[in-house]
């Protein structure tokens, strides 16, 4: 599996989780959503889901609340 190239700066992206890669310029790539820009309130986590009868961990994006 090859590393993704950043759509913004062209550098190689680093993998945080399977299906989620980040670049130091602030762009991320997620398997189901594609390229997007990170914001300060984003939190990346693994969530357990049952897919076709198997328990798998998939990356999700959660947002911090300011309360």
Long-range contacts (C-beta under 8 A, 24 or more apart in sequence): 4-29, 7-35, 16-44, 16-59, 17-44, 17-46, 17-57, 17-59, 18-59, 19-58, 19-59, 20-44, 20-59, 30-59, 30-61, 31-59, 41-66
